[in-house]
Each structure stands twice: as C-alpha cells, then as structure tokens.
Amino acid sequence: MMKKVVVGIVAILITLVVVDFLFIQDLVAGIKEKEDQLTLENSGEYQEAVAMSYDVGLQIGKMAPDFTLNTHNGNTITLSELKGKKVLLNFWASWCGPCEEEMPAMQKVYNELMGQDVEIVAVNMTIGKETIESATQFVKQYGLTFPVPLDTKGEVMKLYEIYGLPTSYFLDSEGIIRAKFFGPMDERFIKEELKKLQ
C-alpha cells in the first residue's frame, strides 16, 4: 500500500517537472518571438512594408500618389521624401483669384509652424496660360518661402485629378490622405486640419 502511495507521489512529481519544463520552454519561445517581432517592427524594412500595404489613390485613407517636380527656384522635390512630416499639398495658379486669396494665409501658417514637422507644398499648374515667369513673379510678390513645384507637363494635375483650383490635400506623416478641400482656405482652417494629422 505504502509502495503504491510512493509510486503515485513520484509519478505526480515527474509529471509536474515535465509540465513545468514544457511551460518554461513555451515561455522562452514566446519571449524570443516577441523580441524578433520588436526587432522587425523597428527595422526600416518593416516600416516600408507597412507603408506599402496602403493602396495608392485619392480617397481618404489612401497613400497619396508620389511625384517628383522641379521647383520655381531650381530645386527638386519628391513627395515621398517628406515622409515623417504632415503635409499640406496645394494645387494653384497665379491667374486664380481664390488661390491668390489663400496664399497669404498659407504663408502665415508656414511661418508659424516652421520646424514642427509640417510642410506646405504648393504645386503650380504651369500649363496653358500659366507660365514659369508668372508663377515665379507671384511667388516673389507674396513672399512665399514654402516649396513651389512647377507642373509644366500637367502630369501631377492628371495624377491628382485636379479639375478646379485651388485644391488641397492634407497628408499625415505616413503620406496617407486624411482630408481634401476644394476652394480657398483661411489660416484658422489650415491650422485646424494640420492639427488633426498624426
């Protein structure tokens, strides 16, 4: 009888040791898996994969289509290189009255938020009656200091389906479209929309 009790106790102890061992193995494997996941999430490749998982398009929640254009002062700007900043992407022309109306507000916001991971990119529709000279003159007249790319072939206009001016898109720091607006904006509206972005 005593032997059966001892054997039973030994069997229970062996079972506990085996269960304990298996539990510790699972725990260690779980920790290792979590470490690997954290390493992956902090890698540039993971961040790129997440960004690429968004569909490109013009709807809210889509990745803004990328483009590269020369600016009025001879620099080059690529939209995707602004990742990490909140972006107001504006489309305008110098002959457009409502565009002229909103430009001082955009410049004021730009001055105020400079150095706060915010960028304003005002793409000039440099086609038809708009010329590089008229766009450059407008920039000087209003003292615009944010990037002013020139869409001399109308490619970006087609890409963003611009049918009326001004048109503006608000992009978060990942380059995702979070809002779009048709017509002139005032300073208060611009700041409120930028504040909503992550």
C-alpha positions as CSV (number, residue, x, y, z in Angstrom):
1,M,0.0,0.0,0.0
2,M,2.8,2.3,1.0
3,K,4.7,1.4,-2.2
4,K,1.6,2.5,-4.3
5,V,1.4,5.8,-2.5
6,V,5.2,6.5,-3.0
7,V,4.9,5.4,-6.7
8,G,1.9,7.7,-7.1
9,I,3.7,10.7,-5.5
10,V,6.8,10.0,-7.7
11,A,4.6,9.9,-10.8
12,I,2.9,13.1,-9.8
13,L,6.3,14.8,-9.2
14,I,7.6,13.6,-12.6
15,T,4.5,14.9,-14.3
16,L,4.9,18.3,-12.6
17,V,8.5,18.5,-13.6
18,V,7.7,17.7,-17.3
19,V,4.8,20.2,-17.4
20,D,7.0,22.8,-15.7
21,F,9.8,22.2,-18.2
22,L,7.3,22.4,-21.2
23,F,5.8,25.6,-19.8
24,I,9.2,27.2,-19.4
25,Q,10.1,26.2,-23.0
26,D,6.9,27.8,-24.3
27,L,7.6,30.9,-22.2
28,V,11.1,31.3,-23.6
29,A,9.9,30.7,-27.1
30,G,7.2,33.4,-26.6
31,I,9.8,35.9,-25.4
32,K,12.1,35.1,-28.3
33,E,9.2,35.5,-30.7
34,K,8.3,38.9,-29.2
35,E,11.9,40.1,-29.3
36,D,12.1,39.1,-33.0
37,Q,8.8,40.9,-33.7
38,L,10.0,44.1,-31.9
39,T,13.3,44.0,-33.9
40,L,11.3,43.6,-37.1
41,E,8.9,46.4,-36.2
42,N,11.8,48.8,-35.6
43,S,13.5,48.0,-38.8
44,G,13.2,50.2,-41.9
45,E,12.0,47.2,-44.0
46,Y,9.0,46.7,-41.7
47,Q,8.1,50.4,-41.9
48,E,8.3,50.3,-45.7
49,A,6.2,47.2,-45.8
50,V,3.5,48.8,-43.6
51,A,3.6,51.9,-45.9
52,M,3.3,49.8,-49.0
53,S,0.3,48.0,-47.6
54,Y,-1.8,51.1,-48.1
55,D,-3.4,51.4,-51.5
56,V,-2.4,54.4,-53.6
57,G,-5.3,56.6,-54.5
58,L,-7.0,59.9,-54.0
59,Q,-9.6,58.7,-51.5
60,I,-9.3,59.5,-47.7
61,G,-7.2,56.7,-46.2
62,K,-5.2,56.0,-49.3
63,M,-1.5,56.7,-49.9
64,A,-1.0,59.9,-51.8
65,P,0.5,59.2,-55.3
66,D,4.2,60.1,-55.4
67,F,5.7,62.6,-57.8
68,T,9.0,64.5,-58.4
69,L,9.0,68.0,-59.8
70,N,11.4,70.9,-60.1
71,T,10.6,74.0,-58.0
72,H,10.4,77.6,-59.2
73,N,13.9,78.2,-57.8
74,G,15.6,75.2,-59.5
75,N,15.4,72.6,-56.6
76,T,13.7,69.2,-56.9
77,I,11.0,67.9,-54.6
78,T,9.8,64.3,-54.2
79,L,6.6,63.9,-52.2
80,S,7.6,60.6,-50.7
81,E,10.8,62.1,-49.3
82,L,8.6,64.2,-47.0
83,K,7.5,61.1,-45.0
84,G,7.7,61.9,-41.3
85,K,6.1,65.3,-41.8
86,K,2.5,66.4,-42.0
87,V,1.9,67.9,-45.5
88,L,-0.5,70.4,-46.9
89,L,-0.4,69.6,-50.7
90,N,-2.0,72.5,-52.6
91,F,-2.6,73.0,-56.3
92,W,-2.9,76.5,-57.7
93,A,-2.2,79.0,-60.5
94,S,-1.3,82.7,-60.5
95,W,-4.4,83.7,-62.5
96,C,-6.7,82.0,-60.0
97,G,-8.4,84.6,-57.7
98,P,-9.3,82.2,-54.9
99,C,-5.7,80.9,-55.0
100,E,-4.4,84.4,-54.6
101,E,-6.8,84.9,-51.7
102,E,-5.5,81.9,-49.7
103,M,-1.7,82.2,-50.3
104,P,-1.1,84.8,-47.5
105,A,-2.8,82.5,-45.0
106,M,-0.7,79.5,-46.1
107,Q,2.5,81.6,-45.8
108,K,1.5,82.8,-42.3
109,V,0.8,79.2,-41.2
110,Y,4.1,78.1,-42.7
111,N,6.0,80.8,-40.8
112,E,4.2,79.9,-37.6
113,L,4.7,76.1,-37.8
114,M,8.2,76.1,-39.3
115,G,10.4,73.4,-37.5
116,Q,7.4,71.4,-36.3
117,D,7.5,68.6,-38.9
118,V,5.0,70.4,-41.1
119,E,5.5,71.1,-44.8
120,I,3.4,73.1,-47.3
121,V,3.9,72.1,-50.9
122,A,2.1,74.4,-53.4
123,V,2.2,72.8,-56.9
124,N,1.8,75.4,-59.6
125,M,-0.3,74.3,-62.6
126,T,2.3,75.6,-65.1
127,I,0.3,74.7,-68.2
128,G,-2.0,76.6,-70.6
129,K,-2.0,80.3,-69.8
130,E,0.2,79.8,-66.7
131,T,3.9,80.3,-67.3
132,I,7.1,79.8,-65.2
133,E,7.6,83.6,-65.3
134,S,4.1,84.3,-64.0
135,A,4.4,81.7,-61.3
136,T,7.8,83.0,-60.2
137,Q,6.5,86.6,-60.2
138,F,3.6,85.5,-58.0
139,V,5.9,83.7,-55.5
140,K,8.1,86.9,-55.2
141,Q,5.1,89.2,-54.9
142,Y,3.6,87.2,-52.0
143,G,7.0,86.3,-50.4
144,L,6.3,82.6,-50.5
145,T,9.0,80.6,-48.8
146,F,7.5,77.1,-48.9
147,P,8.3,74.8,-51.9
148,V,6.6,75.7,-55.1
149,P,7.0,72.8,-57.6
150,L,6.1,73.5,-61.3
151,D,3.8,71.0,-63.0
152,T,4.9,72.1,-66.5
153,K,3.5,68.9,-68.3
154,G,0.3,68.6,-66.3
155,E,1.3,65.1,-65.2
156,V,0.7,65.7,-61.5
157,M,-2.6,67.6,-62.3
158,K,-3.8,64.4,-64.1
159,L,-2.4,62.2,-61.3
160,Y,-4.4,64.1,-58.7
161,E,-7.4,64.7,-60.9
162,I,-7.4,68.4,-60.5
163,Y,-10.4,70.0,-62.1
164,G,-10.7,73.2,-60.1
165,L,-8.3,75.5,-58.3
166,P,-7.3,75.7,-55.6
167,T,-7.5,72.1,-54.4
168,S,-5.7,70.9,-51.3
169,Y,-4.9,67.5,-49.7
170,F,-3.8,67.0,-46.1
171,L,-1.4,64.1,-45.7
172,D,-0.3,62.6,-42.4
173,S,3.3,61.8,-41.6
174,E,3.0,58.4,-43.4
175,G,1.8,60.1,-46.6
176,I,-1.8,59.0,-46.2
177,I,-4.5,61.3,-47.4
178,R,-6.6,62.4,-44.3
179,A,-8.6,65.3,-45.8
180,K,-9.1,67.1,-49.1
181,F,-10.6,70.5,-49.7
182,F,-11.8,72.4,-52.8
183,G,-11.7,76.2,-52.7
184,P,-9.7,78.8,-50.8
185,M,-8.8,78.1,-47.1
186,D,-8.2,80.6,-44.3
187,E,-5.5,80.5,-41.7
188,R,-7.7,79.0,-39.0
189,F,-9.0,76.2,-41.2
190,I,-5.5,75.2,-42.3
191,K,-4.2,75.1,-38.7
192,E,-7.2,73.0,-37.6
193,E,-6.7,70.5,-40.4
194,L,-3.0,70.2,-39.8
195,K,-3.6,69.7,-36.0
196,K,-5.8,66.7,-36.7
197,L,-3.0,64.9,-38.6
198,Q,-0.7,62.3,-36.8
